Amino acid sequence: MDDWPREKHTPARARSPMRRLMPRHVKGYLWIFFLIFIFGTMLLSDNSLSPYNLFYAPLASDFYEEYNPTPVDVKVNVAVSENADLTELSPYLPTPNSRVSTSKELVFGSGSNSFTPSDVVILFKSGSTSLWRRVPIHLATSFSDSSLTPNVVLYSDSADHIAGRPIIDALANVSSALKSHADFTLWHEAREARASNLYLEAAAIDGDTYIPGGWRLDKYKFLPLVSHAAATYPEKKWYIYSEDDNYLFWSSLYSWLSTFDPSTPLFLGSPAARLGEDFAGGGSGFAISGAAMAATFGTHPNLAAEWESYATERCCGDQILSHVMAELGVPRDRRYDHTEWAGLQALPTWQIGFGEWNWCSPLFNIHKAHQADVSDLHVFQQKFQAENGERAVVRYRDVFQGMVLPHLLANRTEWDNQASEKWFSSGSDAEGQAGLEALSANQRAKKPWFSAASCRMVCEEWEGCLSWKYADDNCALASTAARGRRVDEGIMMTSGWMIDRIERMGGKECRDLGY
C-alpha cells in the first residue's frame, strides 16, 4: 500500500463558483501585475510624472479652461528704486477675475465715450490686518460677476492670496530708506508674524495676533499701487479705485462714466479738503481716465519714489495722490460740487440723509460698509436689477425705499437718527435767561428744547421737516430722513420721523438721467 500522503479530492460540484471561472494560476498573474504596477509608479515618480498627470490632469485641465479662461499675458514694467529690497517683491501678478464666465459683452456709452468692463481696471486696496475680514465678502459679491469686473487687482501691504486670488504688496518696491521709517513697523512685523506662524485675521482663534499701525502705513500705498496699475495695464480707458469698506454699484457707475470721454484727462471723485487743498476722497472711490493715467503715471513711472519724502509729512494717501495729480496738470474734476449730484459719497447707509435734495440723484457707492452691509447691498442690487433691468441706475430713493424705510418708526428711544439741520436749546434761546425765567409753565412747555413732545410739535410746524431728535434741553430737526442707530449717551435720546411726509415723498417723479 502506498504510504505517500494523497491530495484530498474535492468533487467539481463542491468547488467555489469563482474558482471554476478563474483560469489556473490566476493568483500568480495578479501578483505579477501588482509588482509591475508598483515598479512603474516608482519610475514615473522619479521622472516627476504620476498616473494623475497622465490620465486625470488632461480632463481637469479641460474643465478648468472652460470655466476659467486663460488670463491675458501682460508685461509688467514697474520702475524699481535703486534702493528697493528686491527680495520683498510680490510673487503674484494680477489676473483677471474668472469666477463667472459669460459670452455677453456689455457696452456702456457710445462713440468715443463707449467702453466695456474689459476696458476698466479696478484697484482694490486693503490692509494686512483687515484683508482676511473684509476682502472675502467682496470676492463673493462685488467681484463675483466677471462680466462686470474682469480686471480686479487686489493690493495690500503684504503679499498674500485668498483662495488663489493674489494680493499684491503695494509697498514691495519702495526704497529701503522708507522701509526703515517708523511708519513701516507694521510692514516688518507682519512678515515676522507670518514667519512665526501667527495670523492677522482677528478671528478669535488660537494663533491670532494684532499689530497696530495700519493707518500710519496706509498712506504710502496709493502712489505705488496706481503706478503698478498704470504699468501693468497701460492702455485701459478707466482705472477705478476702491477700498475694502466701500461697495460700488458697477452698472450705475459705468453708465455715468460713459458720459465722459476717457481720451480726456479726468480725475473724478467726491470732494474733500485738507491743508487748504482740494482732493478726491479715497473712501468713496474715484476714477482716473486712461488719458489722465497716461499723462501722469504713464509718463512718469518713478512718481512713487520721487514723492516718498512728501508722503512722510502728510496724513492721508488720497490727499497725497490728488496733490501729485494736480501738480502734473490733472486736478480733481469739481463740476458736480455743491449740486444735488453726489453719486460718489462718504457715508454708510444708516447715516445718509435722504430727502428732496438727493431723492432722484444717482448713487454709485456706500462707504464704511461692514461685511454684513456688503452682503445686504449685494442682495439689494440683485433684486433691484431683476425688477428694473441690469442697466438701471441706482438712485438715492431706491436705497432708501429698499433698505431704510422698512426700519423707520414714528419714534424710537435710545436712538440717534442724525437730525442736525436745526438746533434748539435753552442756552441759545432768543429769549435769554431772564426772559425764559419770566415765562409761564405753559409758555415754557411750547419751547422745542423743553421735551420730546414739544420738539416733535416744532417739526410738525415746519413743513419741510422729515425727522427730529430730542435729548434733555436739546432739540434737532432735519429736512432729511436717516435711519441712524442705537446709542447710549447717558441721557436718553428720542428720535422720530414724519412717516406720512416721507411716504408722500415716494411719489415724486424723477427725470431720466440720460444714461
CORLIN-V925013 format. One record per residue. N is the residue number from 0. RES is the residue in three letters. NEAR is the number of other ideal C-beta (glycine too) atoms within 12 Angstrom. D_CENTER is the distance of its C-alpha to the mean C-alpha in Angstrom with 1 decimal. Layout:
# CORLIN-V925013
N_RES_NEAR_D_CENTER / N_RES_NEAR_D_CENTER
This chain:
# CORLIN-V925013
0_MET_4_97.8 / 1_ASP_5_94.6 / 2_ASP_5_92.9 / 3_TRP_6_89.6 / 4_PRO_6_86.7 / 5_ARG_8_85.7 / 6_GLU_6_82.2 / 7_LYS_7_81.7 / 8_HIS_8_81.7 / 9_THR_11_79.0 / 10_PRO_7_79.9 / 11_ALA_10_77.5 / 12_ARG_8_76.8 / 13_ALA_11_75.6 / 14_ARG_13_73.1 / 15_SER_11_69.3 / 16_PRO_10_68.1 / 17_MET_10_65.2 / 18_ARG_14_67.8 / 19_ARG_14_70.0 / 20_LEU_10_67.0 / 21_MET_15_65.9 / 22_PRO_12_67.9 / 23_ARG_10_70.0 / 24_HIS_10_68.3 / 25_VAL_15_64.8 / 26_LYS_14_63.6 / 27_GLY_13_64.6 / 28_TYR_14_62.7 / 29_LEU_14_59.5 / 30_TRP_13_59.9 / 31_ILE_14_60.3 / 32_PHE_14_57.2 / 33_PHE_14_55.2 / 34_LEU_14_56.3 / 35_ILE_14_55.6 / 36_PHE_15_52.0 / 37_ILE_14_51.5 / 38_PHE_14_52.9 / 39_GLY_18_51.0 / 40_THR_19_47.7 / 41_MET_14_48.6 / 42_LEU_15_49.4 / 43_LEU_18_46.2 / 44_SER_16_44.2 / 45_ASP_11_46.1 / 46_ASN_12_45.0 / 47_SER_10_41.3 / 48_LEU_16_41.7 / 49_SER_17_41.4 / 50_PRO_14_42.3 / 51_TYR_16_38.5 / 52_ASN_17_38.1 / 53_LEU_16_41.3 / 54_PHE_13_40.8 / 55_TYR_13_37.4 / 56_ALA_15_35.0 / 57_PRO_13_36.0 / 58_LEU_14_35.2 / 59_ALA_15_31.8 / 60_SER_16_31.1 / 61_ASP_12_32.0 / 62_PHE_12_29.6 / 63_TYR_16_26.7 / 64_GLU_15_27.4 / 65_GLU_13_27.6 / 66_TYR_16_24.1 / 67_ASN_21_22.5 / 68_PRO_20_23.8 / 69_THR_14_24.8 / 70_PRO_23_22.3 / 71_VAL_19_23.8 / 72_ASP_10_25.6 / 73_VAL_22_24.3 / 74_LYS_12_26.2 / 75_VAL_26_24.6 / 76_ASN_17_26.6 / 77_VAL_37_24.8 / 78_ALA_26_27.3 / 79_VAL_25_28.0 / 80_SER_29_29.8 / 81_GLU_13_33.2 / 82_ASN_16_32.5 / 83_ALA_26_29.3 / 84_ASP_25_29.3 / 85_LEU_15_29.1 / 86_THR_14_29.0 / 87_GLU_27_25.5 / 88_LEU_23_24.1 / 89_SER_32_21.3 / 90_PRO_16_22.9 / 91_TYR_27_20.0 / 92_LEU_26_19.5 / 93_PRO_33_16.5 / 94_THR_29_17.3 / 95_PRO_32_16.4 / 96_ASN_37_14.5 / 97_SER_28_17.6 / 98_ARG_27_16.8 / 99_VAL_23_18.1 / 100_SER_19_20.9 / 101_THR_22_22.4 / 102_SER_9_25.5 / 103_LYS_14_24.6 / 104_GLU_16_23.5 / 105_LEU_27_21.8 / 106_VAL_21_23.2 / 107_PHE_34_22.1 / 108_GLY_25_24.8 / 109_SER_13_28.2 / 110_GLY_14_30.4 / 111_SER_17_29.0 / 112_ASN_26_25.8 / 113_SER_25_25.0 / 114_PHE_35_22.3 / 115_THR_25_20.6 / 116_PRO_37_17.0 / 117_SER_28_18.8 / 118_ASP_30_19.5 / 119_VAL_40_15.9 / 120_VAL_43_14.0 / 121_ILE_42_10.2 / 122_LEU_46_9.9 / 123_PHE_43_6.7 / 124_LYS_48_7.9 / 125_SER_39_8.4 / 126_GLY_41_11.9 / 127_SER_45_14.6 / 128_THR_35_15.2 / 129_SER_33_11.8 / 130_LEU_38_10.2 / 131_TRP_29_12.4 / 132_ARG_27_11.4 / 133_ARG_38_7.7 / 134_VAL_37_6.9 / 135_PRO_27_9.5 / 136_ILE_29_8.4 / 137_HIS_39_5.6 / 138_LEU_34_8.7 / 139_ALA_22_10.8 / 140_THR_32_9.2 / 141_SER_42_6.8 / 142_PHE_36_8.8 / 143_SER_26_11.9 / 144_ASP_28_14.0 / 145_SER_31_15.2 / 146_SER_29_17.3 / 147_LEU_37_14.3 / 148_THR_37_12.2 / 149_PRO_33_15.0 / 150_ASN_34_14.1 / 151_VAL_42_10.9 / 152_VAL_43_11.6 / 153_LEU_49_9.9 / 154_TYR_45_11.4 / 155_SER_43_12.6 / 156_ASP_47_16.1 / 157_SER_41_17.5 / 158_ALA_29_18.0 / 159_ASP_32_17.1 / 160_HIS_24_16.0 / 161_ILE_27_14.5 / 162_ALA_14_17.0 / 163_GLY_16_18.0 / 164_ARG_32_14.7 / 165_PRO_30_15.4 / 166_ILE_40_13.7 / 167_ILE_41_15.5 / 168_ASP_41_17.2 / 169_ALA_43_16.8 / 170_LEU_47_19.8 / 171_ALA_38_22.1 / 172_ASN_39_24.3 / 173_VAL_44_24.8 / 174_SER_30_28.4 / 175_SER_24_30.1 / 176_ALA_17_31.3 / 177_LEU_32_27.7 / 178_LYS_30_26.9 / 179_SER_17_30.0 / 180_HIS_25_28.6 / 181_ALA_14_28.2 / 182_ASP_30_24.5 / 183_PHE_34_24.0 / 184_THR_20_25.4 / 185_LEU_34_22.1 / 186_TRP_39_21.7 / 187_HIS_26_25.2 / 188_GLU_25_25.1 / 189_ALA_37_22.0 / 190_ARG_27_24.2 / 191_GLU_18_27.1 / 192_ALA_24_25.2 / 193_ARG_22_24.4 / 194_ALA_11_28.0 / 195_SER_14_29.2 / 196_ASN_12_27.3 / 197_LEU_22_25.2 / 198_TYR_24_21.6 / 199_LEU_35_18.8 / 200_GLU_25_17.2 / 201_ALA_21_18.4 / 202_ALA_15_19.6 / 203_ALA_10_23.0 / 204_ILE_12_24.7 / 205_ASP_10_27.5 / 206_GLY_16_26.5 / 207_ASP_18_23.5 / 208_THR_23_23.7 / 209_TYR_21_22.0 / 210_ILE_30_22.1 / 211_PRO_16_21.7 / 212_GLY_25_20.9 / 213_GLY_33_17.1 / 214_TRP_18_17.2 / 215_ARG_26_20.3 / 216_LEU_39_18.9 / 217_ASP_37_15.6 / 218_LYS_39_17.4 / 219_TYR_44_19.1 / 220_LYS_48_16.1 / 221_PHE_44_15.6 / 222_LEU_46_18.9 / 223_PRO_49_19.1 / 224_LEU_48_15.7 / 225_VAL_47_16.6 / 226_SER_44_20.1 / 227_HIS_43_19.1 / 228_ALA_44_17.2 / 229_ALA_37_20.3 / 230_ALA_35_22.6 / 231_THR_37_20.9 / 232_TYR_41_20.4 / 233_PRO_24_23.1 / 234_GLU_24_23.9 / 235_LYS_35_20.8 / 236_LYS_38_20.9 / 237_TRP_45_17.5 / 238_TYR_48_14.9 / 239_ILE_49_11.6 / 240_TYR_46_9.6 / 241_SER_46_6.1 / 242_GLU_42_5.0 / 243_ASP_42_3.7 / 244_ASP_35_5.4 / 245_ASN_41_4.6 / 246_TYR_46_5.3 / 247_LEU_46_7.4 / 248_PHE_39_10.8 / 249_TRP_43_11.5 / 250_SER_32_15.3 / 251_SER_37_15.8 / 252_LEU_42_14.3 / 253_TYR_41_16.2 / 254_SER_35_19.3 / 255_TRP_36_19.3 / 256_LEU_41_18.9 / 257_SER_34_21.8 / 258_THR_30_24.1 / 259_PHE_34_23.9 / 260_ASP_22_25.7 / 261_PRO_37_23.5 / 262_SER_22_26.8 / 263_THR_22_27.0 / 264_PRO_27_25.3 / 265_LEU_36_22.5 / 266_PHE_42_19.9 / 267_LEU_40_18.0 / 268_GLY_44_16.0 / 269_SER_36_16.7 / 270_PRO_30_19.8 / 271_ALA_30_20.1 / 272_ALA_19_23.2 / 273_ARG_21_24.5 / 274_LEU_16_28.0 / 275_GLY_8_29.1 / 276_GLU_23_26.5 / 277_ASP_24_24.1 / 278_PHE_34_20.6 / 279_ALA_45_17.3 / 280_GLY_35_14.9 / 281_GLY_39_11.9 / 282_GLY_34_9.9 / 283_SER_38_10.1 / 284_GLY_41_9.5 / 285_PHE_46_12.7 / 286_ALA_43_14.6 / 287_ILE_48_17.5 / 288_SER_36_20.2 / 289_GLY_36_22.0 / 290_ALA_27_25.0 / 291_ALA_41_23.4 / 292_MET_43_21.9 / 293_ALA_28_25.3 / 294_ALA_25_27.1 / 295_THR_38_25.3 / 296_PHE_40_23.7 / 297_GLY_31_25.5 / 298_THR_21_28.8 / 299_HIS_26_28.2 / 300_PRO_29_26.5 / 301_ASN_28_27.5 / 302_LEU_35_25.7 / 303_ALA_41_23.7 / 304_ALA_29_27.0 / 305_GLU_24_28.9 / 306_TRP_36_26.8 / 307_GLU_34_26.4 / 308_SER_18_29.1 / 309_TYR_25_27.6 / 310_ALA_36_24.3 / 311_THR_24_26.2 / 312_GLU_16_27.6 / 313_ARG_28_24.6 / 314_CYS_20_21.9 / 315_CYS_28_18.8 / 316_GLY_44_17.2 / 317_ASP_42_16.2 / 318_GLN_33_19.9 / 319_ILE_37_21.1 / 320_LEU_48_19.4 / 321_SER_42_20.7 / 322_HIS_35_24.1 / 323_VAL_40_24.4 / 324_MET_41_23.5 / 325_ALA_23_26.0 / 326_GLU_19_28.6 / 327_LEU_27_28.4 / 328_GLY_16_28.9 / 329_VAL_34_25.4 / 330_PRO_26_24.6 / 331_ARG_35_21.9 / 332_ASP_29_23.2 / 333_ARG_22_24.5 / 334_ARG_15_26.1 / 335_TYR_24_24.0 / 336_ASP_20_24.4 / 337_HIS_10_26.5 / 338_THR_13_26.5 / 339_GLU_21_25.3 / 340_TRP_27_22.4 / 341_ALA_32_19.1 / 342_GLY_38_16.5 / 343_LEU_41_13.9 / 344_GLN_36_14.2 / 345_ALA_28_13.4 / 346_LEU_32_14.2 / 347_PRO_31_13.1 / 348_THR_36_14.8 / 349_TRP_32_17.8 / 350_GLN_26_18.6 / 351_ILE_36_18.7 / 352_GLY_34_22.4 / 353_PHE_44_23.1 / 354_GLY_33_26.5 / 355_GLU_27_28.7 / 356_TRP_25_27.2 / 357_ASN_31_23.7 / 358_TRP_33_24.7 / 359_CYS_28_24.8 / 360_SER_33_22.2 / 361_PRO_37_19.1 / 362_LEU_42_15.8 / 363_PHE_41_12.7 / 364_ASN_46_9.9 / 365_ILE_43_9.7 / 366_HIS_35_9.0 / 367_LYS_25_9.7 / 368_ALA_38_8.5 / 369_HIS_23_9.9 / 370_GLN_25_9.4 / 371_ALA_18_12.4 / 372_ASP_31_11.0 / 373_VAL_37_8.1 / 374_SER_21_11.2 / 375_ASP_27_13.4 / 376_LEU_38_11.5 / 377_HIS_30_11.4 / 378_VAL_19_15.1 / 379_PHE_31_15.9 / 380_GLN_38_14.7 / 381_GLN_21_16.7 / 382_LYS_19_19.7 / 383_PHE_28_19.5 / 384_GLN_24_19.7 / 385_ALA_12_22.3 / 386_GLU_15_24.4 / 387_ASN_19_24.0 / 388_GLY_13_23.2 / 389_GLU_25_20.3 / 390_ARG_23_20.8 / 391_ALA_22_21.1 / 392_VAL_37_19.2 / 393_VAL_42_17.6 / 394_ARG_33_19.5 / 395_TYR_42_19.6 / 396_ARG_32_22.4 / 397_ASP_34_20.6 / 398_VAL_41_17.9 / 399_PHE_39_20.8 / 400_GLN_27_23.1 / 401_GLY_28_20.8 / 402_MET_33_19.0 / 403_VAL_36_21.2 / 404_LEU_25_24.8 / 405_PRO_15_25.4 / 406_HIS_25_25.0 / 407_LEU_30_27.4 / 408_LEU_21_31.0 / 409_ALA_22_34.0 / 410_ASN_27_33.4 / 411_ARG_26_31.9 / 412_THR_22_33.2 / 413_GLU_20_31.2 / 414_TRP_33_28.4 / 415_ASP_32_27.0 / 416_ASN_45_25.9 / 417_GLN_33_25.2 / 418_ALA_43_28.3 / 419_SER_23_29.4 / 420_GLU_26_31.0 / 421_LYS_27_34.5 / 422_TRP_24_35.8 / 423_PHE_33_39.2 / 424_SER_22_41.0 / 425_SER_25_44.7 / 426_GLY_15_44.4 / 427_SER_18_43.4 / 428_ASP_25_45.7 / 429_ALA_13_48.0 / 430_GLU_20_51.0 / 431_GLY_13_50.9 / 432_GLN_13_51.9 / 433_ALA_9_55.6 / 434_GLY_14_54.9 / 435_LEU_22_52.6 / 436_GLU_14_55.4 / 437_ALA_12_57.8 / 438_LEU_19_55.7 / 439_SER_11_56.9 / 440_ALA_12_54.8 / 441_ASN_10_54.1 / 442_GLN_16_53.1 / 443_ARG_21_50.7 / 444_ALA_17_49.1 / 445_LYS_22_48.1 / 446_LYS_31_46.0 / 447_PRO_35_42.2 / 448_TRP_34_41.8 / 449_PHE_28_44.5 / 450_SER_25_42.6 / 451_ALA_32_39.7 / 452_ALA_21_42.1 / 453_SER_28_43.2 / 454_CYS_40_39.6 / 455_ARG_29_38.9 / 456_MET_25_42.2 / 457_VAL_30_41.2 / 458_CYS_37_38.0 / 459_GLU_23_40.1 / 460_GLU_17_42.4 / 461_TRP_24_39.7 / 462_GLU_14_39.0 / 463_GLY_22_35.5 / 464_CYS_33_34.4 / 465_LEU_41_31.7 / 466_SER_46_30.9 / 467_TRP_50_32.8 / 468_LYS_45_32.7 / 469_TYR_40_35.5 / 470_ALA_30_36.1 / 471_ASP_19_39.7 / 472_ASP_25_41.0 / 473_ASN_33_37.7 / 474_CYS_41_36.8 / 475_ALA_37_33.8 / 476_LEU_39_33.3 / 477_ALA_37_30.6 / 478_SER_29_30.7 / 479_THR_37_27.2 / 480_ALA_48_26.0 / 481_ALA_40_23.0 / 482_ARG_34_22.5 / 483_GLY_38_22.4 / 484_ARG_21_22.7 / 485_ARG_17_25.5 / 486_VAL_21_27.1 / 487_ASP_13_30.1 / 488_GLU_18_31.6 / 489_GLY_9_35.1 / 490_ILE_17_36.4 / 491_MET_22_35.6 / 492_MET_32_33.3 / 493_THR_34_33.7 / 494_SER_42_31.4 / 495_GLY_38_32.4 / 496_TRP_41_31.4 / 497_MET_35_33.8 / 498_ILE_20_32.9 / 499_ASP_15_35.6 / 500_ARG_29_34.5 / 501_ILE_38_30.8 / 502_GLU_17_31.9 / 503_ARG_14_34.1 / 504_MET_30_31.3 / 505_GLY_23_29.8 / 506_GLY_12_32.7 / 507_LYS_23_31.9 / 508_GLU_10_31.9 / 509_CYS_20_29.2 / 510_ARG_12_30.2 / 511_ASP_12_28.7 / 512_LEU_23_25.9 / 513_GLY_11_27.5 / 514_TYR_23_24.5
